[in-house]
Amino acid sequence: MTDSSPISYELFDFLTDLQISNRREWFAEHKQRYIDEVLNPAVELCSRLESPLKKIAPHLSVIPKPHRGSVMRVYRDTRFSRDKTPYKTNVGISFRHKVESDIHAPGIYIHLEPRNCFIGCGCWKPDRPSLSLIRASILERTSAWKKVLSHIQHKTDFTIAGDKLKRGPRDLPSEHPYLEDLKRTDFILIEMIPEETLTGRDAIPHLVSRIKAARPWMQFLCRSLNIDY
């Protein structure tokens, strides 16, 4: 795969301008630019990833549509936020699980933002029953978890990210080789990606290789939740 990337620096230029002029009047005036430089390229990125992900992660949904697809809405929900700016100044692309389509289930997330692009893999803020299942799986399948962590540490450039408790849950062992992992309330891998990579000819192969590298992590989480990956 050596086709040119659908993502160009124009996408990041628009988002930079939106950071400066985050107003409904400005966006309405520049909406066609948003469609041409941001939305359509992001949808095309999904389209290019659809076929590879059918082989790598067939149970994730890749929906290359401008509305109600994998590209998340640009409009912010300001109802419960002090920040009343109306638009997101990043592009979020979410490939969710077909069985558990909620954003908190295991999935792949691509974040496009000026000077802050990354790919995320895993569970963000899983609900309590799901979190309990993941913790139970770490306790019951410690050797498998050890192999997953070794793979992440030695064979990928991912960092394990997300929130964790200050103390271990009361119902879990206070001494355990993976106590820090049992404290986690997020199970996410993050790898930063330079803008020049995302706009370059190897953008799609790069993203595909990262999704492949995260496979053991995703398989462990999905098995913990009794769903296929």
N, C-alpha and C positions, 0 to 999 in steps of 0.2 A: 504494500500500500504506500504509494509515493505521491498521490494526488495532493494538490495544494490544499491547505486548510480552509475550511469555510469561515474560520474566525480570522478577522483582520484587526489591525490597530485602530481602525475606525470604530469598532465596538468599544474599545477602551476610551477612545477620545469622546464618544457620546456619553459614556458613563461618567467621565470626568466633568463634562459640561453639566450633566444632570446633578452632580454633587454640588455644583456652584449655583444652579438655577432650578432647584427642586420646587417648582410651582406649577400648578395646573395650567396656567396661561402659557407658560413657556413650553410645557410638554405638548399641549394641543397644537402649538405652532410648529413643533418639530416632530410630530408623531410619525410622519412618513419616513423621516430619517431614522427614527427608532425601529420602524418595521424593516427598513432596508438594511440597516447597519448592525442591528442587535437581534431582533426577533427572528427574522428569516435565517440568518447565519446560525443561530442557536438551534433552530429546528433542523437545519441541514446537518449540523453536528450530530444530532440524535439519529437522523436518517443514516449517516455513515457508520454509526456504532450499532445499529439495529442488527445487521447480519452477524458481525463478530460475537455480539452478546448472546445470540441464539445458541451458539456453540459453547461459549464460556459459562454463561449463567442463564439457561433457558427459562428459569422460573421468575426472572425479573422482567418487568414490563418496560419496553422502550416504545414510546408513543410520539412519533415525530409530527406533532400538530401544533399550530400556533396558539390554539386555545384548548384548554382541558387536556393537555398532553403532558409530556415530560418536562417541558420548559415551564417554570413556575411564573405566576403572575407578577407583573411589574408593580401592581398597585399594593400599597401597604395597608394592613388592617390597623387603623389608628384608634379604634374604639376604646382600647384599654391602655393606650400608650401616651406618655407625656410628649413624645416626639410626634408631632402632627404633620411632618413632611409627607406628602402623598405618595411618593414613589420610592421603590427600592433602587439603590445605586449599584446593584450587582445583578448578575444573571445567575439564577439557580436552576440546575437541571437535575431532576430526581428520577432515578430508575427504581421503582418500588416493587415489592414482591407481589406476585399475582394472587397469592392466597391471602396474605395480610397486607392489603394495599395502604394501610395507615402509614404515615410518614415515620412512625416510631419503630416499625418493623425493620428487619435487615434489608439494606438496600445500598445503592451507589449514588453518590451526590457529587456533582461537578460545580464548582464555584468560580465564576468569572467576575473579577473586580480589579480595577487598576491597582497594580502592585500587591495584589493579594489573591492569587489564583491557587486553587488546590483541588484535590480529589479526596473525597471521604468515603469510607466503606464501613458498614456495620450498623449498629443500633443506636439511635439518638433518643434519649429519654424513654426507654422502654417502660411500659406500665409495670405495676408491682408484680402481677403474676408472671409476666415474661422475665422480669429481672430475677425473680426467685428461681425460675427454671434454668436460667443461664448460670447462676451461682451454684445451683445443685449440680449442674453438669460439670462445672470446674471441680467440685468436690468429688464427684463420682468418677470422673475421667481425667484425673490429674495428669497422667502420663501423656494423654492426647493433648491436653492444654499446654503442657511443657513443650511438645513438638511444634505446636502452632506458634508459641512465643519465640522459640528458637528460629523458626522459619522467618518470622517477621524481623527479628533482630539481625540475622546473619545474611538473609537473602533478599531483603527489600530495603527501600529507603523510607518506609512508613514509620510514623511515630504514633504510639497509642495516646489518644487524646480524650478529652471530656471530663466531666465532673466525677468526684468521688466523695464518699463520706469521710469525715475526720476520724471516726472510729468505726471498727468493724460492726456489722449488724449483730444484735444481741443473740440471735439464734444460731450464729455461725461460730466456728472455733476461733478463739482469741489468738491461738498460735497455729499458723498454717503457712507453708512455703509460698503460697500465692494470696496471702491476706490482702495485699494492696489491690489485687485484681478483684477480690471479693468485695472490696469497698466501693468498686466502681458503680456509678449510676448511669454511665454512658459506656458503650463498647464500640469505640470508633477508631479507625485508622485514618491518619491524615498525611498527605504528602503535598508539599508546596510544588507548584509548577510555574516556571518562568513564562512570562507573556510571549517571549520569542519562541518558546517551544510550541505553545498553543497556536501561534500564527504561522508556524513553519510547516514544511512539507511532511514532517514526521509526527504531526499532532495526533492523528488517529492511531497509528501504531503505538505511540507513547501511551495514550490512554488505555488502549487494549492491553498492553503489557502490564500496566499497573492493576487493572482489574483481574488479570490472570494471577498476578502475584498475591492478591488479596484472597484468592480462592480458599486456602485452608482456614483462614479466619472466618470467612463467610459461611463455609460449610459447618464449622463448629457451632456458630451461633444458630444457624438454621436447624441443625440436628437437635440442639438444645430445646428449640421451640417446636420440635416435631413437624417441621416442614421441609420440603425438598429445596435444594439449591441447584 
